Amino acid sequence: MRWSLLAAGILLAGVVCMALAAEAQESEAPATEEVAVTPVAETAQPEQLTLAVMIREGGWILYVIIGLSVITFIMLIYFFFTITPAREVPPNLLKRALSQIRAGDLRGAYQMCDGRDELLANVIKSGLKMAGHDRYVIQEAMESEGERGAAALWQRISYINNVGVIAPLLGLLGTVWGMMRAFGAIAFDDAQSRALSMAYSVSMAMITTAAGLLLAIPALLAYYYFRGRVIKIIAEVEAQASEVVEALSRGEGV
């Protein structure tokens, strides 16, 4: 996960650099556009508001939001296939472990769980390490391992929640930046270019706000969906781990 976050950071930095370069090119464009203005422009058709126009007028903050949305989409696809009850709580793992424990093959049960990264396998393995001790020792070891695994799951889906919190703030930053440019146009631009500069700045403010909300709302919905999955995984692990505690505390296989 650290490497994926590092790659995401590099991708986001690249998007910011590209956005700043595009912004610099756009700042040079008005000088040439003013020369090309002729009376024929009065009869020209107004430019339609398309997606390409919105992206162009959104400025560098919109590029950052787009880059963040790409990273979020990749995380959602990854979490959809990896954070599942079927993966963290394999259906037949508990039956195999209990059958080996009751048959006295604790080493075989431990080897079966060793090397696996499922949450249930790690919890059972921690209990097998304490086989032969009192019940509370076995239960405490399994609870500690379960808490560590649950914390790791919560940490993974917290990135989606962070996106849902940061995206509206980026949109708000675009709003503030656009309004600053609009008031700057009122104060410093001449009468001919004042209206155009104000319209461009206000459009940037509105577009970035909408883009931030369009990213934040699905991200928060996805976070609540994955939170339900994590809660279900933890509940199933607790229910199945209690059976292992009962088997080990009764001395089966010891």
C-alpha positions as CSV (number, residue, x, y, z in Angstrom):
1,M,0.0,0.0,0.0
2,R,2.9,2.4,0.6
3,W,4.1,1.9,-2.9
4,S,0.6,2.6,-4.3
5,L,0.4,5.8,-2.3
6,L,3.8,6.8,-3.5
7,A,2.8,6.2,-7.1
8,A,-0.4,8.2,-6.5
9,G,1.6,11.1,-5.1
10,I,3.9,11.1,-8.1
11,L,0.8,11.0,-10.4
12,L,-0.8,13.9,-8.6
13,A,2.4,15.9,-8.7
14,G,2.6,15.3,-12.5
15,V,-1.0,16.5,-12.9
16,V,-0.2,19.7,-10.9
17,C,2.9,20.4,-13.1
18,M,0.8,19.9,-16.3
19,A,-1.9,22.1,-14.9
20,L,0.6,24.9,-14.1
21,A,2.1,24.6,-17.6
22,A,-1.4,24.9,-19.1
23,E,-2.2,27.9,-17.0
24,A,1.0,29.6,-18.1
25,Q,0.1,29.0,-21.7
26,E,-3.4,30.4,-21.2
27,S,-2.0,33.5,-19.6
28,E,-0.1,34.3,-22.8
29,A,-3.1,33.8,-25.0
30,P,-5.1,37.0,-24.4
31,A,-2.4,39.1,-26.1
32,T,-2.9,37.4,-29.4
33,E,-6.7,37.1,-29.0
34,E,-7.0,40.9,-28.6
35,V,-5.3,41.4,-32.0
36,A,-7.6,39.0,-33.7
37,V,-10.8,40.8,-32.6
38,T,-12.7,42.3,-35.5
39,P,-16.3,43.5,-36.1
40,V,-17.1,40.1,-37.6
41,A,-16.9,38.6,-34.1
42,E,-20.2,40.3,-33.4
43,T,-22.0,37.9,-35.7
44,A,-20.0,34.8,-34.6
45,Q,-21.8,32.0,-32.8
46,P,-21.2,32.0,-29.0
47,E,-19.0,29.1,-27.7
48,Q,-21.0,26.2,-26.4
49,L,-20.3,25.1,-22.8
50,T,-18.8,21.6,-23.4
51,L,-16.8,19.4,-21.1
52,A,-13.6,20.5,-22.8
53,V,-14.4,24.1,-22.2
54,M,-15.2,23.5,-18.6
55,I,-11.9,21.6,-18.1
56,R,-10.0,24.5,-19.8
57,E,-11.7,27.2,-17.7
58,G,-11.4,25.2,-14.5
59,G,-7.8,26.1,-14.2
60,W,-5.0,24.2,-12.4
61,I,-7.2,23.4,-9.4
62,L,-9.5,21.4,-11.6
63,Y,-6.6,19.5,-12.9
64,V,-5.7,18.5,-9.3
65,I,-9.3,17.4,-8.7
66,I,-9.2,15.3,-11.9
67,G,-6.0,13.7,-10.8
68,L,-7.4,13.0,-7.4
69,S,-10.5,11.4,-8.9
70,V,-8.3,9.1,-11.0
71,I,-6.4,7.9,-7.9
72,T,-9.7,7.5,-6.1
73,F,-11.2,5.4,-8.9
74,I,-8.1,3.1,-8.8
75,M,-8.4,2.7,-5.0
76,L,-12.1,1.9,-5.3
77,I,-11.5,-0.9,-7.8
78,Y,-8.7,-2.3,-5.7
79,F,-10.7,-2.3,-2.5
80,F,-13.8,-3.7,-4.2
81,F,-11.9,-6.9,-4.9
82,T,-9.7,-7.1,-1.8
83,I,-11.9,-6.0,1.1
84,T,-14.5,-8.7,1.0
85,P,-15.8,-11.2,3.7
86,A,-15.0,-14.1,1.3
87,R,-11.4,-13.1,1.2
88,E,-10.8,-12.1,4.9
89,V,-13.0,-14.9,6.2
90,P,-12.6,-18.0,3.9
91,P,-15.6,-20.3,4.1
92,N,-13.8,-23.6,4.8
93,L,-10.9,-22.3,6.9
94,L,-12.7,-22.6,10.3
95,K,-13.9,-26.1,9.6
96,R,-10.5,-27.3,8.6
97,A,-8.8,-25.6,11.6
98,L,-11.4,-27.0,14.1
99,S,-11.1,-30.5,12.6
100,Q,-7.3,-30.5,13.0
101,I,-7.5,-29.0,16.5
102,R,-10.0,-31.7,17.6
103,A,-7.8,-34.4,16.0
104,G,-4.8,-33.2,18.0
105,D,-2.9,-31.8,15.0
106,L,-2.2,-28.3,16.4
107,R,1.0,-28.1,14.3
108,G,-0.9,-28.9,11.1
109,A,-3.5,-26.3,12.0
110,Y,-0.8,-23.7,12.6
111,Q,1.0,-24.5,9.4
112,M,-2.2,-24.2,7.5
113,C,-2.7,-20.7,8.8
114,D,0.9,-19.7,8.5
115,G,1.8,-17.7,5.4
116,R,-1.8,-16.6,4.8
117,D,-2.8,-13.0,5.0
118,E,-6.5,-13.4,5.7
119,L,-7.6,-11.8,8.9
120,L,-9.2,-15.0,10.2
121,A,-6.1,-17.0,9.5
122,N,-4.0,-14.6,11.5
123,V,-6.4,-14.6,14.4
124,I,-6.5,-18.4,14.6
125,K,-2.7,-18.6,14.3
126,S,-2.3,-16.2,17.3
127,G,-4.6,-18.5,19.3
128,L,-2.7,-21.6,18.4
129,K,0.5,-20.0,19.6
130,M,-1.0,-19.9,23.1
131,A,-2.5,-23.4,23.0
132,G,-2.1,-25.0,26.5
133,H,-2.5,-21.7,28.4
134,D,-5.6,-20.5,30.2
135,R,-8.6,-19.4,28.4
136,Y,-8.2,-15.7,29.0
137,V,-4.6,-15.8,27.6
138,I,-5.8,-17.4,24.4
139,Q,-8.7,-15.0,24.1
140,E,-6.5,-12.0,24.7
141,A,-4.0,-13.0,22.1
142,M,-6.7,-13.6,19.5
143,E,-8.4,-10.3,20.4
144,S,-5.1,-8.4,20.1
145,E,-4.5,-9.9,16.6
146,G,-8.1,-9.2,15.6
147,E,-7.8,-5.5,16.7
148,R,-4.6,-5.1,14.7
149,G,-6.2,-6.6,11.6
150,A,-9.3,-4.5,12.0
151,A,-7.2,-1.4,12.4
152,A,-5.4,-2.2,9.1
153,L,-8.8,-2.5,7.3
154,W,-10.0,0.8,8.8
155,Q,-6.8,2.5,7.8
156,R,-7.1,1.3,4.2
157,I,-10.7,2.6,3.6
158,S,-9.9,5.9,5.5
159,Y,-8.1,7.1,2.3
160,I,-11.5,7.2,0.6
161,N,-12.9,9.2,3.5
162,N,-10.0,11.6,3.2
163,V,-10.8,12.2,-0.4
164,G,-14.4,12.9,0.5
165,V,-13.2,15.6,2.9
166,I,-10.4,17.1,0.8
167,A,-12.3,17.3,-2.5
168,P,-14.8,20.0,-1.4
169,L,-12.0,22.0,0.2
170,L,-10.2,22.0,-3.2
171,G,-13.4,23.1,-4.8
172,L,-13.7,25.9,-2.2
173,L,-10.1,26.9,-2.9
174,G,-11.0,27.2,-6.6
175,T,-14.0,29.3,-5.7
176,V,-11.9,31.7,-3.6
177,W,-9.2,31.8,-6.2
178,G,-11.7,32.5,-9.0
179,M,-13.4,35.3,-7.0
180,M,-10.0,36.9,-6.2
181,R,-9.3,37.0,-9.9
182,A,-12.8,38.4,-10.6
183,F,-12.4,41.3,-8.2
184,G,-8.8,41.8,-9.5
185,A,-10.3,42.2,-13.0
186,I,-12.7,44.8,-11.7
187,A,-9.9,46.8,-10.0
188,F,-7.1,46.5,-12.5
189,D,-8.4,45.5,-16.0
190,D,-9.5,48.1,-18.6
191,A,-13.1,48.4,-19.6
192,Q,-12.8,46.3,-22.8
193,S,-11.4,43.1,-21.1
194,R,-13.0,43.6,-17.7
195,A,-16.2,41.7,-18.5
196,L,-14.3,38.8,-20.2
197,S,-11.9,38.5,-17.3
198,M,-14.7,38.5,-14.7
199,A,-16.7,35.9,-16.6
200,Y,-13.6,33.6,-16.9
201,S,-12.8,33.9,-13.2
202,V,-16.4,33.3,-12.0
203,S,-16.7,30.3,-14.3
204,M,-13.5,28.9,-12.8
205,A,-14.9,29.4,-9.3
206,M,-18.2,27.6,-10.1
207,I,-16.6,24.8,-12.1
208,T,-14.1,23.9,-9.4
209,T,-16.8,23.9,-6.8
210,A,-19.0,21.6,-8.8
211,A,-16.0,19.3,-9.6
212,G,-15.1,19.0,-5.9
213,L,-18.6,18.1,-4.9
214,L,-18.9,15.6,-7.8
215,L,-15.8,13.8,-6.4
216,A,-16.6,14.1,-2.7
217,I,-20.2,12.7,-2.9
218,P,-19.3,9.4,-4.6
219,A,-16.2,9.1,-2.4
220,L,-18.2,9.4,0.8
221,L,-20.9,7.0,-0.5
222,A,-18.1,4.5,-1.4
223,Y,-16.6,4.9,2.1
224,Y,-19.9,4.1,3.8
225,Y,-20.3,1.1,1.6
226,F,-16.8,-0.3,2.4
227,R,-17.4,0.6,6.1
228,G,-20.3,-1.8,6.0
229,R,-18.1,-4.5,4.6
230,V,-15.4,-4.0,7.3
231,I,-18.0,-4.2,10.0
232,K,-19.4,-7.4,8.5
233,I,-15.8,-8.9,8.3
234,I,-15.1,-8.0,11.9
235,A,-18.4,-9.5,13.1
236,E,-17.7,-12.8,11.2
237,V,-14.2,-13.0,12.5
238,E,-15.3,-12.5,16.1
239,A,-18.0,-15.2,15.8
240,Q,-15.7,-17.8,14.3
241,A,-12.8,-16.9,16.6
242,S,-14.9,-17.6,19.6
243,E,-15.3,-21.2,18.4
244,V,-11.6,-21.6,18.2
245,V,-11.2,-20.2,21.7
246,E,-13.7,-22.7,23.1
247,A,-11.9,-25.6,21.3
248,L,-8.5,-24.6,22.6
249,S,-9.7,-23.7,26.2
250,R,-11.3,-27.2,26.6
251,G,-8.0,-28.7,25.8
252,E,-9.0,-30.3,22.6
253,G,-5.9,-31.5,20.8
254,V,-3.6,-30.4,23.6
